[in-house]
Amino acid sequence: MRRLILISLLICLAAVPTALGATDTPSFASVKDALTDTPAANSQPAPRSEGHEARRQVERMPAVRAGRADESIRRAEARKAEAEAANVPPQLQAIAACESGGDPTAIGGGGLYRGKYQFSVESWAAVGGSGDPASAPEAEQDKRATELYEQSGSVQWPNCAG
């Protein structure tokens, strides 16, 4: 997919000088050569500097930079979520799997129990939670469940603890 996007961008870059009246624009074959290891038929390999400059121009484009930034943000969030999940004790992981299948938005018991650990509104508030537990971020639910587990053990989850 990246190669297709890069090819499209390079073709657009090659067309811009032509539209502006320039005559020494790289051909499609030289663009293809810059992207692949095999030269196009009846073409000479493009000098390294042309391909390198074309790639640098593409990298300077805001959309490409934004795409890389979005990807970096997603990776950082995934690493953070993995690190936070690693901090959840195994007993709570088992409780969450039993109570909600690990779904932080789960609602059960006719609406009385909410979130990954199926908190009641009272138990959620007792450990400092506010609002709807099922709407809280998963990391906060993990934190509040850890606090509740430390305070009262598995008593709060009679059907799944043990």
MOFENSUL-V209881 format. One line per field, one symbol per residue. phi: phi as a letter, one per 30 degrees, with the letter a starting at -180 (. if undefined). psi: psi as a letter, one per 30 degrees, with the letter a starting at -180 (. if undefined). Layout:
# MOFENSUL-V209881
phi = ???
psi = ???
This chain:
# MOFENSUL-V209881
phi = .ddddddddddddddddddcjdcccddeddddddcbdcdddhbcedeedddddddddddddeddddddddddddddddddddddddddeedddddddddbiiddcdbbhijdcbjechddddddddcjdbidedcdeedddddddddddddbidedbddbdj
psi = eeeeeeeeeeeeeffeeefgglfhlkleeeeeefflfkllkhlkkkkeeeeeeeeeeeffkeeeeeeeeeeeeeeeeeeeeeeeeffkkeeeeeeeeeegggjfgkkahgffkkaeghkleeeeefggllakefflkeeeeeeeeeeeeeegagefifffk.
